[in-house]
């Protein structure tokens, strides 16, 4: 029998009390369980339905923000009433138009770098031949190593890291994967862009923000906003999905699983679907 985390639900309810909500949700490990094969990752029907219900509420702005390419993310979530951001905040879709958080020259340079790394990965047989999976996301790349033989993981991961670094890119570690992306853009940049565009500069007078994620890149995105002196830091809280409570985190609220995230969404739906004179 699963134990419901009522404490986290109460803390979240207290934070959003008497305000409208802007909700940012990571995908892998947050809305959907992480799988060994990235193409097999989808939210459960129950999670998708609760997300759809929340996205239809007038007092909630719902956004899904992921390391996946935005087209892939939209296909997996498949809810048209949600805003989407892909490639760790680099891609943002607003009013059915896709834009980047970089200028055209930087995007072109980034694409060239990603292609070069992919080419070397293939030349070094870091794909299916050795248990790897090279996921080309145009302006980012994820190399999955779930199927690399256990006795070869350390050496193979080190080899992949060296290739990435040799091309001048930072290595970002994910769950069973390494990620290559622009180090100057985080999910925090996308969140701020969405908030400013949809809610305006004085959004915090009426809204509270909740960001739920499960990895270091989500921590990095939240930290971007916390370090921005023009952003109202006290009006956005970070919920971290963290199975190991001893792991350090800057999040204000921690839950243990995707199931706990579903419970939080149910709680938020109950709050914002109820009649209220204050919102």
C-alpha positions in Angstrom: 0.0 0.0 0.0 1.4 3.4 -1.0 1.7 6.1 1.6 0.3 9.5 0.6 2.6 12.4 1.4 0.0 14.7 3.0 2.7 16.9 4.5 4.0 18.0 1.0 0.5 18.5 -0.1 -0.3 20.8 2.8 2.9 22.8 2.3 2.1 23.3 -1.3 -1.4 24.3 -0.6 -0.2 26.9 2.0 2.2 28.3 -0.6 -0.4 28.9 -3.3 -3.2 30.0 -1.0 -5.4 32.8 -2.4 -3.4 33.2 -5.6 -3.8 32.0 -9.2 -1.2 29.4 -10.3 1.5 29.1 -13.0 2.6 25.5 -13.0 5.8 24.3 -14.6 6.3 20.5 -14.9 9.3 18.5 -16.1 8.5 15.3 -18.0 10.9 12.4 -17.6 10.9 11.3 -14.0 8.2 13.8 -13.0 5.1 13.2 -15.2 6.4 9.9 -16.5 8.6 7.2 -15.1 12.1 7.0 -16.5 12.5 4.0 -18.8 15.6 2.4 -20.3 14.4 3.2 -23.8 13.5 6.9 -24.1 11.0 6.3 -26.9 8.9 4.1 -24.5 8.4 6.9 -21.9 4.8 8.2 -21.6 2.6 9.4 -18.7 -0.1 7.1 -17.4 -3.6 7.7 -18.6 -4.5 8.9 -15.1 -1.6 11.4 -15.1 -2.5 12.7 -18.5 -6.2 13.1 -17.6 -5.4 15.0 -14.4 -3.0 17.2 -16.3 -5.6 17.9 -18.9 -8.1 18.8 -16.2 -5.7 21.2 -14.6 -4.8 22.8 -17.9 -8.5 23.7 -18.6 -8.8 25.7 -15.4 -9.1 29.5 -15.9 -7.0 30.3 -12.8 -4.0 28.0 -13.8 -1.4 28.4 -16.5 0.1 25.0 -17.2 3.5 24.5 -18.8 5.5 21.4 -19.6 9.3 22.0 -19.7 11.7 19.2 -20.6 15.0 18.2 -21.9 13.3 16.6 -24.9 12.9 18.3 -28.2 9.6 20.2 -28.2 7.9 18.2 -30.9 8.7 15.0 -29.1 7.5 16.4 -25.8 4.2 17.6 -27.3 3.5 14.2 -28.9 4.1 12.4 -25.6 2.0 14.7 -23.4 -0.6 15.3 -26.2 -2.6 18.0 -24.5 -3.2 21.1 -26.6 -4.1 23.4 -23.7 -0.6 23.2 -22.2 2.4 25.5 -23.1 5.6 23.6 -24.0 9.3 24.3 -23.7 12.0 21.8 -25.0 15.7 21.2 -24.9 16.1 22.4 -21.4 14.5 25.8 -22.0 16.2 26.5 -25.3 12.9 26.0 -27.3 9.7 27.8 -26.2 6.3 27.7 -27.9 4.1 30.7 -27.4 0.8 31.3 -29.2 1.6 28.3 -31.5 4.9 29.9 -32.6 8.3 28.3 -31.7 11.2 30.5 -30.7 14.7 30.0 -29.2 16.3 31.6 -26.2 19.4 32.3 -28.4 20.0 34.3 -31.5 20.3 32.7 -35.0 24.1 32.7 -35.1 24.4 30.9 -31.7 21.8 28.4 -32.8 23.7 27.6 -36.0 27.0 27.2 -34.0 25.2 24.9 -31.5 23.8 22.7 -34.3 27.3 22.4 -35.9 28.7 21.3 -32.5 26.0 18.7 -31.9 26.5 17.2 -35.4 30.2 16.9 -34.8 29.7 15.2 -31.5 27.1 12.8 -33.0 29.5 12.0 -35.8 32.3 11.1 -33.5 30.0 9.0 -31.2 29.0 7.0 -34.3 32.6 6.6 -35.5 33.5 5.3 -32.0 30.5 2.9 -32.1 28.8 4.4 -29.0 25.4 3.6 -30.4 23.5 0.3 -30.3 26.7 -1.7 -31.0 27.9 -1.0 -27.5 24.5 -0.6 -25.7 24.2 3.1 -26.2 21.5 5.2 -27.8 22.3 8.5 -29.5 19.3 10.8 -29.3 19.8 13.8 -31.7 17.6 16.7 -30.7 18.9 19.2 -33.3 20.1 21.8 -30.8 21.0 19.2 -28.1 22.0 15.6 -27.8 21.4 12.9 -25.2 23.5 9.8 -25.1 21.7 7.0 -23.1 23.8 4.1 -21.6 21.1 2.0 -19.9 22.0 -1.0 -22.1 25.8 -0.7 -21.9 27.1 -3.9 -20.2 27.5 -3.2 -16.5 31.3 -4.1 -16.5 31.8 -1.5 -19.3 29.7 1.4 -18.1 32.5 3.3 -16.4 35.0 3.2 -19.3 32.3 3.8 -21.9 30.9 6.8 -20.0 34.4 8.2 -19.6 35.0 7.8 -23.3 31.8 9.7 -24.1 32.6 12.4 -21.7 36.0 13.0 -23.2 34.5 13.3 -26.7 32.0 15.9 -25.5 34.7 17.9 -23.7 37.0 17.7 -26.7 34.4 19.7 -28.7 34.3 22.4 -26.1 31.0 21.4 -24.4 30.1 20.8 -20.8 28.9 17.3 -19.8 25.5 17.3 -18.1 24.6 14.1 -16.3 21.0 12.7 -16.3 19.4 9.5 -15.2 21.2 6.8 -17.2 22.4 9.4 -19.8 24.8 12.2 -20.6 23.4 15.4 -22.1 25.0 18.0 -24.4 23.4 21.4 -24.6 24.1 25.1 -24.5 25.4 25.8 -21.0 24.1 29.4 -21.0 20.4 28.5 -21.2 18.5 26.7 -18.5 14.8 25.9 -17.9 14.8 29.1 -15.7 15.2 31.3 -18.8 12.3 29.6 -20.5 10.1 29.9 -17.4 10.8 33.6 -17.1 10.1 34.1 -20.8 6.8 32.3 -20.5 5.7 34.2 -17.4 6.6 37.6 -18.9 4.9 36.9 -22.2 1.7 35.4 -20.8 1.3 37.1 -17.4 3.2 40.3 -17.7 5.8 41.9 -15.4 3.5 42.2 -12.4 2.5 38.6 -12.4 3.4 38.0 -8.8 0.6 40.3 -7.6 -1.9 37.7 -8.7 0.0 34.4 -9.2 2.2 32.0 -7.4 4.6 29.7 -9.4 5.3 26.0 -8.8 8.0 24.1 -10.6 8.2 20.4 -10.2 11.3 18.4 -11.5 13.5 15.6 -10.7 17.1 16.2 -11.8 20.1 18.6 -11.4 19.0 20.4 -14.6 15.8 21.3 -12.8 17.7 22.6 -9.8 19.9 24.6 -12.2 16.8 26.1 -13.8 15.3 27.1 -10.5 18.7 28.5 -9.4 18.8 30.7 -12.5 15.6 32.5 -11.3 16.8 32.6 -7.7 19.9 34.4 -8.8 18.0 36.9 -11.0 17.6 40.1 -9.0 14.6 41.2 -11.2 12.6 38.0 -10.5 10.4 37.8 -7.4 12.0 34.7 -5.9 9.6 34.3 -3.0 6.7 33.7 -5.5 8.1 30.6 -7.1 8.7 27.3 -5.2 10.6 24.3 -6.4 9.3 20.7 -5.7 12.0 18.0 -6.3 11.2 14.4 -7.0 14.0 12.8 -4.9 14.0 9.1 -4.0 17.1 9.5 -1.9 16.4 12.0 1.0 20.1 12.3 1.8 20.8 13.9 -1.5 21.4 17.6 -1.3 18.8 19.9 -2.9 17.8 23.5 -3.0 14.1 22.6 -3.4 11.6 23.7 -0.7 9.5 20.6 -1.0 10.6 17.0 -1.7 8.5 14.1 -2.9 9.7 10.5 -3.6 8.1 9.5 -6.8 6.0 10.2 -9.9 3.0 8.8 -8.0 3.6 11.6 -5.4 3.6 14.1 -8.2 0.2 12.8 -9.3 -1.1 13.2 -5.8 0.2 16.8 -5.8 -1.6 17.5 -9.1 -4.8 16.1 -7.6 -4.4 18.4 -4.7 -3.8 21.4 -6.9 -6.8 20.5 -9.0 -9.0 20.3 -5.9 -7.8 23.7 -4.8 -8.2 25.5 -8.1 -11.4 23.9 -9.3 -13.2 24.8 -6.1 -15.2 28.1 -6.1 -13.3 30.9 -4.5 -13.9 34.6 -4.0 -10.3 35.4 -3.6 -9.1 34.2 -7.1 
